[in-house]
């Protein structure tokens, strides 16, 4: 499949951590036990860029949340290199990073602070965290917005800040939910290059998307419909 050219600077390649495996997972919610996921069984390998497609409400965000340890499955397991991703609290393992569709940024913090805080939470000292945050913002061409509060940014700018925060930690697993939904073609290509760089260094990278160009740039493609895996077909723009 086609790969966008990347000028990204990422950490050096490393031995793969192991696959992210979802085994026979179902998730039921509410008093009527409505199924959001229905016996999903899929493996996301390290070193590859994987697309997860499906209509709105098909379960893409839910599957990312279960796979990454934000939600506990009702049945089945989600494991990274054989260890459960769910830790009983809804806090993901430090090896897992998310780029959320709703961005998850703190409105009263600056763009730089929103990225820096992800590193500080992992024990990185403030000065180093700020320096690495600045470099991550530069990767997405928003370094000049570092001092701006995120509530002052456009949707596309916030999306790129959220991507910088997700990538800055160098996690073993990166789960990105519609990371190009607010971007023009040029910035979409930039984001795809950075996601490719993450996979090339050995990370598991999974992208939930409606975008045919994103799917075409990925190595693997899985599709969901009504919480079930269905045959994946090329998307039409």
ROZA-454735 format. One record per residue (C-alpha): residue in one letter; residue number from 1; z, y, x. Coordinates in Angstrom, 2 decimals, always signed. Layout:
residues N
<atom><r>a</r><k>NUM</k><w>Z</w><v>Y</v><u>X</u></atom>
...
***
This chain:
residues 237
<atom><r>x</r><k>1</k><w>+0.00</w><v>+0.00</v><u>+0.00</u></atom>
<atom><r>x</r><k>2</k><w>-0.51</w><v>+3.56</v><u>+1.08</u></atom>
<atom><r>x</r><k>3</k><w>+2.23</w><v>+5.26</v><u>+3.09</u></atom>
<atom><r>x</r><k>4</k><w>+2.61</w><v>+9.01</v><u>+3.45</u></atom>
<atom><r>x</r><k>5</k><w>+2.67</w><v>+10.30</v><u>+6.98</u></atom>
<atom><r>x</r><k>6</k><w>+6.21</w><v>+11.10</v><u>+8.08</u></atom>
<atom><r>x</r><k>7</k><w>+7.43</w><v>+13.72</v><u>+10.47</u></atom>
<atom><r>x</r><k>8</k><w>+10.99</w><v>+12.74</v><u>+9.63</u></atom>
<atom><r>x</r><k>9</k><w>+13.62</w><v>+12.27</v><u>+12.27</u></atom>
<atom><r>x</r><k>10</k><w>+15.91</w><v>+9.40</v><u>+11.29</u></atom>
<atom><r>x</r><k>11</k><w>+18.50</w><v>+7.31</v><u>+13.10</u></atom>
<atom><r>x</r><k>12</k><w>+16.92</w><v>+4.57</v><u>+15.22</u></atom>
<atom><r>x</r><k>13</k><w>+16.02</w><v>+1.26</v><u>+13.67</u></atom>
<atom><r>x</r><k>14</k><w>+18.84</w><v>-1.27</v><u>+13.60</u></atom>
<atom><r>x</r><k>15</k><w>+19.29</w><v>-4.92</v><u>+12.64</u></atom>
<atom><r>x</r><k>16</k><w>+19.01</w><v>-5.28</v><u>+8.85</u></atom>
<atom><r>x</r><k>17</k><w>+22.38</w><v>-5.37</v><u>+7.11</u></atom>
<atom><r>x</r><k>18</k><w>+21.21</w><v>-8.01</v><u>+4.66</u></atom>
<atom><r>x</r><k>19</k><w>+19.72</w><v>-7.94</v><u>+1.17</u></atom>
<atom><r>x</r><k>20</k><w>+21.11</w><v>-6.28</v><u>-1.93</u></atom>
<atom><r>x</r><k>21</k><w>+21.14</w><v>-9.12</v><u>-4.44</u></atom>
<atom><r>x</r><k>22</k><w>+21.57</w><v>-8.95</v><u>-8.20</u></atom>
<atom><r>x</r><k>23</k><w>+22.16</w><v>-12.40</v><u>-9.63</u></atom>
<atom><r>x</r><k>24</k><w>+21.95</w><v>-13.19</v><u>-13.35</u></atom>
<atom><r>x</r><k>25</k><w>+23.49</w><v>-9.83</v><u>-14.26</u></atom>
<atom><r>x</r><k>26</k><w>+24.15</w><v>-8.76</v><u>-17.83</u></atom>
<atom><r>x</r><k>27</k><w>+25.97</w><v>-5.64</v><u>-18.98</u></atom>
<atom><r>x</r><k>28</k><w>+27.20</w><v>-5.25</v><u>-22.56</u></atom>
<atom><r>x</r><k>29</k><w>+28.89</w><v>-2.11</v><u>-23.89</u></atom>
<atom><r>x</r><k>30</k><w>+30.68</w><v>-0.96</v><u>-27.03</u></atom>
<atom><r>x</r><k>31</k><w>+32.33</w><v>-2.89</v><u>-29.84</u></atom>
<atom><r>x</r><k>32</k><w>+28.99</w><v>-4.42</v><u>-30.78</u></atom>
<atom><r>x</r><k>33</k><w>+28.43</w><v>-5.51</v><u>-27.15</u></atom>
<atom><r>x</r><k>34</k><w>+25.00</w><v>-3.88</v><u>-26.92</u></atom>
<atom><r>x</r><k>35</k><w>+23.09</w><v>-5.29</v><u>-23.97</u></atom>
<atom><r>x</r><k>36</k><w>+21.98</w><v>-2.71</v><u>-21.41</u></atom>
<atom><r>x</r><k>37</k><w>+21.01</w><v>-5.40</v><u>-18.88</u></atom>
<atom><r>x</r><k>38</k><w>+20.05</w><v>-8.93</v><u>-19.85</u></atom>
<atom><r>x</r><k>39</k><w>+20.22</w><v>-11.66</v><u>-17.18</u></atom>
<atom><r>x</r><k>40</k><w>+18.59</w><v>-9.58</v><u>-14.45</u></atom>
<atom><r>x</r><k>41</k><w>+17.95</w><v>-11.47</v><u>-11.22</u></atom>
<atom><r>x</r><k>42</k><w>+16.36</w><v>-9.55</v><u>-8.34</u></atom>
<atom><r>x</r><k>43</k><w>+16.62</w><v>-9.11</v><u>-4.57</u></atom>
<atom><r>x</r><k>44</k><w>+16.13</w><v>-5.79</v><u>-2.78</u></atom>
<atom><r>x</r><k>45</k><w>+15.43</w><v>-6.56</v><u>+0.90</u></atom>
<atom><r>x</r><k>46</k><w>+16.30</w><v>-4.29</v><u>+3.84</u></atom>
<atom><r>x</r><k>47</k><w>+13.52</w><v>-2.51</v><u>+5.65</u></atom>
<atom><r>x</r><k>48</k><w>+11.37</w><v>-2.17</v><u>+2.54</u></atom>
<atom><r>x</r><k>49</k><w>+10.77</w><v>+0.57</v><u>-0.01</u></atom>
<atom><r>x</r><k>50</k><w>+11.14</w><v>-0.84</v><u>-3.52</u></atom>
<atom><r>x</r><k>51</k><w>+10.08</w><v>+0.81</v><u>-6.78</u></atom>
<atom><r>x</r><k>52</k><w>+11.87</w><v>+0.14</v><u>-10.06</u></atom>
<atom><r>x</r><k>53</k><w>+9.83</w><v>+1.30</v><u>-13.06</u></atom>
<atom><r>x</r><k>54</k><w>+10.19</w><v>+1.20</v><u>-16.82</u></atom>
<atom><r>x</r><k>55</k><w>+10.28</w><v>+3.50</v><u>-19.84</u></atom>
<atom><r>x</r><k>56</k><w>+13.23</w><v>+5.78</v><u>-20.53</u></atom>
<atom><r>x</r><k>57</k><w>+16.17</w><v>+3.69</v><u>-21.71</u></atom>
<atom><r>x</r><k>58</k><w>+14.86</w><v>+0.50</v><u>-20.12</u></atom>
<atom><r>x</r><k>59</k><w>+17.91</w><v>+0.07</v><u>-17.88</u></atom>
<atom><r>x</r><k>60</k><w>+16.74</w><v>+1.48</v><u>-14.54</u></atom>
<atom><r>x</r><k>61</k><w>+19.73</w><v>+3.78</v><u>-13.99</u></atom>
<atom><r>x</r><k>62</k><w>+22.11</w><v>+1.09</v><u>-15.22</u></atom>
<atom><r>x</r><k>63</k><w>+20.67</w><v>-1.47</v><u>-12.82</u></atom>
<atom><r>x</r><k>64</k><w>+21.02</w><v>+0.93</v><u>-9.88</u></atom>
<atom><r>x</r><k>65</k><w>+24.62</w><v>+1.62</v><u>-10.93</u></atom>
<atom><r>x</r><k>66</k><w>+25.52</w><v>-2.07</v><u>-11.10</u></atom>
<atom><r>x</r><k>67</k><w>+23.65</w><v>-2.94</v><u>-7.90</u></atom>
<atom><r>x</r><k>68</k><w>+25.40</w><v>-0.14</v><u>-6.01</u></atom>
<atom><r>x</r><k>69</k><w>+28.91</w><v>-0.76</v><u>-7.32</u></atom>
<atom><r>x</r><k>70</k><w>+29.34</w><v>+2.15</v><u>-9.74</u></atom>
<atom><r>x</r><k>71</k><w>+29.55</w><v>-0.22</v><u>-12.72</u></atom>
<atom><r>x</r><k>72</k><w>+30.93</w><v>-3.74</v><u>-13.07</u></atom>
<atom><r>x</r><k>73</k><w>+28.59</w><v>-6.29</v><u>-14.64</u></atom>
<atom><r>x</r><k>74</k><w>+29.77</w><v>-8.15</v><u>-17.72</u></atom>
<atom><r>x</r><k>75</k><w>+28.26</w><v>-11.30</v><u>-16.24</u></atom>
<atom><r>x</r><k>76</k><w>+26.69</w><v>-12.17</v><u>-12.90</u></atom>
<atom><r>x</r><k>77</k><w>+27.13</w><v>-10.59</v><u>-9.48</u></atom>
<atom><r>x</r><k>78</k><w>+25.77</w><v>-7.81</v><u>-7.29</u></atom>
<atom><r>x</r><k>79</k><w>+26.25</w><v>-8.34</v><u>-3.55</u></atom>
<atom><r>x</r><k>80</k><w>+25.30</w><v>-6.68</v><u>-0.28</u></atom>
<atom><r>x</r><k>81</k><w>+24.96</w><v>-9.15</v><u>+2.58</u></atom>
<atom><r>x</r><k>82</k><w>+26.99</w><v>-11.58</v><u>+0.48</u></atom>
<atom><r>x</r><k>83</k><w>+29.90</w><v>-9.24</v><u>-0.34</u></atom>
<atom><r>x</r><k>84</k><w>+30.40</w><v>-7.82</v><u>-3.87</u></atom>
<atom><r>x</r><k>85</k><w>+29.38</w><v>-4.20</v><u>-4.32</u></atom>
<atom><r>x</r><k>86</k><w>+31.87</w><v>-3.69</v><u>-7.17</u></atom>
<atom><r>x</r><k>87</k><w>+35.29</w><v>-2.91</v><u>-5.68</u></atom>
<atom><r>x</r><k>88</k><w>+37.23</w><v>-2.51</v><u>-8.92</u></atom>
<atom><r>x</r><k>89</k><w>+37.28</w><v>+1.29</v><u>-8.97</u></atom>
<atom><r>x</r><k>90</k><w>+33.76</w><v>+2.56</v><u>-9.59</u></atom>
<atom><r>x</r><k>91</k><w>+33.67</w><v>+4.06</v><u>-6.10</u></atom>
<atom><r>x</r><k>92</k><w>+30.71</w><v>+2.68</v><u>-4.15</u></atom>
<atom><r>x</r><k>93</k><w>+31.17</w><v>+1.02</v><u>-0.80</u></atom>
<atom><r>x</r><k>94</k><w>+30.66</w><v>+3.37</v><u>+2.16</u></atom>
<atom><r>x</r><k>95</k><w>+27.49</w><v>+1.47</v><u>+3.04</u></atom>
<atom><r>x</r><k>96</k><w>+25.90</w><v>+2.61</v><u>-0.23</u></atom>
<atom><r>x</r><k>97</k><w>+24.52</w><v>+6.08</v><u>-1.02</u></atom>
<atom><r>x</r><k>98</k><w>+23.13</w><v>+7.35</v><u>-4.32</u></atom>
<atom><r>x</r><k>99</k><w>+20.69</w><v>+10.10</v><u>-5.22</u></atom>
<atom><r>x</r><k>100</k><w>+21.46</w><v>+10.68</v><u>-8.88</u></atom>
<atom><r>x</r><k>101</k><w>+18.99</w><v>+11.84</v><u>-11.51</u></atom>
<atom><r>x</r><k>102</k><w>+21.52</w><v>+14.49</v><u>-12.59</u></atom>
<atom><r>x</r><k>103</k><w>+21.96</w><v>+15.45</v><u>-8.91</u></atom>
<atom><r>x</r><k>104</k><w>+25.79</w><v>+15.22</v><u>-8.93</u></atom>
<atom><r>x</r><k>105</k><w>+26.13</w><v>+18.46</v><u>-6.98</u></atom>
<atom><r>x</r><k>106</k><w>+29.22</w><v>+20.70</v><u>-7.18</u></atom>
<atom><r>x</r><k>107</k><w>+28.00</w><v>+23.98</v><u>-8.74</u></atom>
<atom><r>x</r><k>108</k><w>+30.52</w><v>+26.28</v><u>-7.02</u></atom>
<atom><r>x</r><k>109</k><w>+29.79</w><v>+24.93</v><u>-3.53</u></atom>
<atom><r>x</r><k>110</k><w>+26.89</w><v>+26.01</v><u>-1.37</u></atom>
<atom><r>x</r><k>111</k><w>+23.97</w><v>+23.71</v><u>-0.67</u></atom>
<atom><r>x</r><k>112</k><w>+25.28</w><v>+23.10</v><u>+2.85</u></atom>
<atom><r>x</r><k>113</k><w>+28.79</w><v>+22.34</v><u>+1.60</u></atom>
<atom><r>x</r><k>114</k><w>+27.46</w><v>+19.85</v><u>-0.93</u></atom>
<atom><r>x</r><k>115</k><w>+25.76</w><v>+17.91</v><u>+1.86</u></atom>
<atom><r>x</r><k>116</k><w>+28.59</w><v>+18.33</v><u>+4.36</u></atom>
<atom><r>x</r><k>117</k><w>+31.22</w><v>+16.99</v><u>+1.96</u></atom>
<atom><r>x</r><k>118</k><w>+29.49</w><v>+13.59</v><u>+1.88</u></atom>
<atom><r>x</r><k>119</k><w>+30.07</w><v>+13.29</v><u>+5.62</u></atom>
<atom><r>x</r><k>120</k><w>+33.62</w><v>+14.63</v><u>+5.55</u></atom>
<atom><r>x</r><k>121</k><w>+34.49</w><v>+12.02</v><u>+2.93</u></atom>
<atom><r>x</r><k>122</k><w>+33.47</w><v>+9.42</v><u>+5.53</u></atom>
<atom><r>x</r><k>123</k><w>+35.73</w><v>+10.90</v><u>+8.20</u></atom>
<atom><r>x</r><k>124</k><w>+33.24</w><v>+13.14</v><u>+10.02</u></atom>
<atom><r>x</r><k>125</k><w>+34.83</w><v>+16.28</v><u>+11.45</u></atom>
<atom><r>x</r><k>126</k><w>+33.98</w><v>+19.56</v><u>+9.76</u></atom>
<atom><r>x</r><k>127</k><w>+31.92</w><v>+21.12</v><u>+12.56</u></atom>
<atom><r>x</r><k>128</k><w>+29.81</w><v>+18.00</v><u>+13.05</u></atom>
<atom><r>x</r><k>129</k><w>+29.44</w><v>+17.53</v><u>+9.30</u></atom>
<atom><r>x</r><k>130</k><w>+28.13</w><v>+21.08</v><u>+8.89</u></atom>
<atom><r>x</r><k>131</k><w>+25.68</w><v>+20.64</v><u>+11.77</u></atom>
<atom><r>x</r><k>132</k><w>+24.35</w><v>+17.38</v><u>+10.37</u></atom>
<atom><r>x</r><k>133</k><w>+24.15</w><v>+18.90</v><u>+6.89</u></atom>
<atom><r>x</r><k>134</k><w>+22.01</w><v>+21.73</v><u>+8.24</u></atom>
<atom><r>x</r><k>135</k><w>+19.65</w><v>+19.23</v><u>+9.85</u></atom>
<atom><r>x</r><k>136</k><w>+19.44</w><v>+17.19</v><u>+6.64</u></atom>
<atom><r>x</r><k>137</k><w>+18.57</w><v>+20.27</v><u>+4.60</u></atom>
<atom><r>x</r><k>138</k><w>+15.86</w><v>+21.09</v><u>+7.13</u></atom>
<atom><r>x</r><k>139</k><w>+14.31</w><v>+17.65</v><u>+6.59</u></atom>
<atom><r>x</r><k>140</k><w>+13.66</w><v>+18.69</v><u>+2.98</u></atom>
<atom><r>x</r><k>141</k><w>+12.63</w><v>+22.27</v><u>+3.81</u></atom>
<atom><r>x</r><k>142</k><w>+15.68</w><v>+23.86</v><u>+2.16</u></atom>
<atom><r>x</r><k>143</k><w>+17.70</w><v>+24.86</v><u>+5.24</u></atom>
<atom><r>x</r><k>144</k><w>+17.17</w><v>+28.51</v><u>+4.32</u></atom>
<atom><r>x</r><k>145</k><w>+19.10</w><v>+27.85</v><u>+1.10</u></atom>
<atom><r>x</r><k>146</k><w>+22.18</w><v>+26.46</v><u>+2.86</u></atom>
<atom><r>x</r><k>147</k><w>+24.44</w><v>+29.40</v><u>+1.95</u></atom>
<atom><r>x</r><k>148</k><w>+23.33</w><v>+29.56</v><u>-1.69</u></atom>
<atom><r>x</r><k>149</k><w>+25.51</w><v>+28.10</v><u>-4.42</u></atom>
<atom><r>x</r><k>150</k><w>+23.65</w><v>+25.25</v><u>-6.04</u></atom>
<atom><r>x</r><k>151</k><w>+23.98</w><v>+26.83</v><u>-9.49</u></atom>
<atom><r>x</r><k>152</k><w>+21.58</w><v>+29.51</v><u>-8.18</u></atom>
<atom><r>x</r><k>153</k><w>+18.90</w><v>+26.98</v><u>-7.21</u></atom>
<atom><r>x</r><k>154</k><w>+15.89</w><v>+25.74</v><u>-9.15</u></atom>
<atom><r>x</r><k>155</k><w>+15.66</w><v>+22.15</v><u>-10.35</u></atom>
<atom><r>x</r><k>156</k><w>+13.34</w><v>+21.19</v><u>-7.51</u></atom>
<atom><r>x</r><k>157</k><w>+15.59</w><v>+22.83</v><u>-4.92</u></atom>
<atom><r>x</r><k>158</k><w>+18.66</w><v>+21.05</v><u>-6.30</u></atom>
<atom><r>x</r><k>159</k><w>+16.78</w><v>+17.77</v><u>-6.19</u></atom>
<atom><r>x</r><k>160</k><w>+16.00</w><v>+18.22</v><u>-2.50</u></atom>
<atom><r>x</r><k>161</k><w>+19.62</w><v>+19.18</v><u>-1.74</u></atom>
<atom><r>x</r><k>162</k><w>+20.74</w><v>+16.00</v><u>-3.53</u></atom>
<atom><r>x</r><k>163</k><w>+18.29</w><v>+14.00</v><u>-1.43</u></atom>
<atom><r>x</r><k>164</k><w>+19.61</w><v>+15.61</v><u>+1.75</u></atom>
<atom><r>x</r><k>165</k><w>+23.14</w><v>+14.62</v><u>+0.74</u></atom>
<atom><r>x</r><k>166</k><w>+22.10</w><v>+11.04</v><u>+0.01</u></atom>
<atom><r>x</r><k>167</k><w>+20.24</w><v>+10.59</v><u>+3.28</u></atom>
<atom><r>x</r><k>168</k><w>+22.60</w><v>+12.44</v><u>+5.62</u></atom>
<atom><r>x</r><k>169</k><w>+25.14</w><v>+9.60</v><u>+5.76</u></atom>
<atom><r>x</r><k>170</k><w>+22.65</w><v>+7.04</v><u>+7.08</u></atom>
<atom><r>x</r><k>171</k><w>+23.81</w><v>+4.40</v><u>+4.59</u></atom>
<atom><r>x</r><k>172</k><w>+22.71</w><v>+0.78</v><u>+4.66</u></atom>
<atom><r>x</r><k>173</k><w>+21.63</w><v>+1.09</v><u>+1.02</u></atom>
<atom><r>x</r><k>174</k><w>+19.98</w><v>+4.12</v><u>-0.60</u></atom>
<atom><r>x</r><k>175</k><w>+19.54</w><v>+4.07</v><u>-4.37</u></atom>
<atom><r>x</r><k>176</k><w>+17.48</w><v>+6.99</v><u>-5.68</u></atom>
<atom><r>x</r><k>177</k><w>+17.09</w><v>+7.70</v><u>-9.40</u></atom>
<atom><r>x</r><k>178</k><w>+13.89</w><v>+9.64</v><u>-10.20</u></atom>
<atom><r>x</r><k>179</k><w>+14.01</w><v>+11.56</v><u>-6.89</u></atom>
<atom><r>x</r><k>180</k><w>+10.63</w><v>+13.28</v><u>-7.40</u></atom>
<atom><r>x</r><k>181</k><w>+10.88</w><v>+14.24</v><u>-11.09</u></atom>
<atom><r>x</r><k>182</k><w>+11.18</w><v>+18.00</v><u>-10.40</u></atom>
<atom><r>x</r><k>183</k><w>+8.84</w><v>+18.21</v><u>-7.40</u></atom>
<atom><r>x</r><k>184</k><w>+5.27</w><v>+19.32</v><u>-6.86</u></atom>
<atom><r>x</r><k>185</k><w>+2.77</w><v>+17.14</v><u>-5.02</u></atom>
<atom><r>x</r><k>186</k><w>+3.55</w><v>+18.55</v><u>-1.58</u></atom>
<atom><r>x</r><k>187</k><w>+7.30</w><v>+18.09</v><u>-1.87</u></atom>
<atom><r>x</r><k>188</k><w>+6.81</w><v>+14.66</v><u>-3.42</u></atom>
<atom><r>x</r><k>189</k><w>+4.93</w><v>+13.61</v><u>-0.29</u></atom>
<atom><r>x</r><k>190</k><w>+7.74</w><v>+14.98</v><u>+1.85</u></atom>
<atom><r>x</r><k>191</k><w>+10.34</w><v>+12.99</v><u>-0.08</u></atom>
<atom><r>x</r><k>192</k><w>+8.29</w><v>+9.79</v><u>+0.12</u></atom>
<atom><r>x</r><k>193</k><w>+7.98</w><v>+10.22</v><u>+3.88</u></atom>
<atom><r>x</r><k>194</k><w>+11.75</w><v>+10.56</v><u>+4.20</u></atom>
<atom><r>x</r><k>195</k><w>+12.40</w><v>+7.53</v><u>+2.00</u></atom>
<atom><r>x</r><k>196</k><w>+9.92</w><v>+5.57</v><u>+4.11</u></atom>
<atom><r>x</r><k>197</k><w>+11.78</w><v>+6.64</v><u>+7.25</u></atom>
<atom><r>x</r><k>198</k><w>+15.02</w><v>+5.30</v><u>+5.76</u></atom>
<atom><r>x</r><k>199</k><w>+13.41</w><v>+1.93</v><u>+5.07</u></atom>
<atom><r>x</r><k>200</k><w>+11.85</w><v>+1.87</v><u>+8.54</u></atom>
<atom><r>x</r><k>201</k><w>+15.28</w><v>+2.19</v><u>+10.16</u></atom>
<atom><r>x</r><k>202</k><w>+16.39</w><v>-0.95</v><u>+8.28</u></atom>
<atom><r>x</r><k>203</k><w>+17.97</w><v>+0.36</v><u>+5.08</u></atom>
<atom><r>x</r><k>204</k><w>+17.60</w><v>-1.09</v><u>+1.61</u></atom>
<atom><r>x</r><k>205</k><w>+15.80</w><v>+1.66</v><u>-0.35</u></atom>
<atom><r>x</r><k>206</k><w>+15.32</w><v>+1.37</v><u>-4.12</u></atom>
<atom><r>x</r><k>207</k><w>+13.64</w><v>+4.12</v><u>-6.14</u></atom>
<atom><r>x</r><k>208</k><w>+13.75</w><v>+4.27</v><u>-9.94</u></atom>
<atom><r>x</r><k>209</k><w>+10.66</w><v>+6.16</v><u>-11.04</u></atom>
<atom><r>x</r><k>210</k><w>+8.05</w><v>+6.93</v><u>-13.69</u></atom>
<atom><r>x</r><k>211</k><w>+5.68</w><v>+8.32</v><u>-11.06</u></atom>
<atom><r>x</r><k>212</k><w>+2.55</w><v>+6.23</v><u>-10.28</u></atom>
<atom><r>x</r><k>213</k><w>+2.22</w><v>+7.88</v><u>-6.85</u></atom>
<atom><r>x</r><k>214</k><w>+5.75</w><v>+6.82</v><u>-5.93</u></atom>
<atom><r>x</r><k>215</k><w>+5.14</w><v>+3.25</v><u>-7.07</u></atom>
<atom><r>x</r><k>216</k><w>+1.88</w><v>+3.13</v><u>-5.08</u></atom>
<atom><r>x</r><k>217</k><w>+3.70</w><v>+4.23</v><u>-1.92</u></atom>
<atom><r>x</r><k>218</k><w>+6.29</w><v>+1.44</v><u>-2.17</u></atom>
<atom><r>x</r><k>219</k><w>+6.19</w><v>-2.04</v><u>-0.64</u></atom>
<atom><r>x</r><k>220</k><w>+7.60</w><v>-3.83</v><u>-3.69</u></atom>
<atom><r>x</r><k>221</k><w>+7.61</w><v>-3.09</v><u>-7.41</u></atom>
<atom><r>x</r><k>222</k><w>+9.87</w><v>-4.42</v><u>-10.16</u></atom>
<atom><r>x</r><k>223</k><w>+9.76</w><v>-3.35</v><u>-13.81</u></atom>
<atom><r>x</r><k>224</k><w>+12.34</w><v>-3.28</v><u>-16.60</u></atom>
<atom><r>x</r><k>225</k><w>+11.98</w><v>-3.12</v><u>-20.35</u></atom>
<atom><r>x</r><k>226</k><w>+14.93</w><v>-3.23</v><u>-22.76</u></atom>
<atom><r>x</r><k>227</k><w>+17.21</w><v>-4.35</v><u>-19.96</u></atom>
<atom><r>x</r><k>228</k><w>+15.06</w><v>-7.28</v><u>-18.87</u></atom>
<atom><r>x</r><k>229</k><w>+12.80</w><v>-7.75</v><u>-15.88</u></atom>
<atom><r>x</r><k>230</k><w>+9.15</w><v>-7.89</v><u>-16.95</u></atom>
<atom><r>x</r><k>231</k><w>+5.91</w><v>-8.36</v><u>-14.97</u></atom>
<atom><r>x</r><k>232</k><w>+5.28</w><v>-5.26</v><u>-12.87</u></atom>
<atom><r>x</r><k>233</k><w>+1.90</w><v>-3.61</v><u>-13.34</u></atom>
<atom><r>x</r><k>234</k><w>+0.36</w><v>-0.56</v><u>-11.66</u></atom>
<atom><r>x</r><k>235</k><w>+1.35</w><v>+2.65</v><u>-13.43</u></atom>
<atom><r>x</r><k>236</k><w>-1.33</w><v>+4.97</v><u>-14.78</u></atom>
<atom><r>x</r><k>237</k><w>-0.86</w><v>+8.70</v><u>-14.18</u></atom>
***
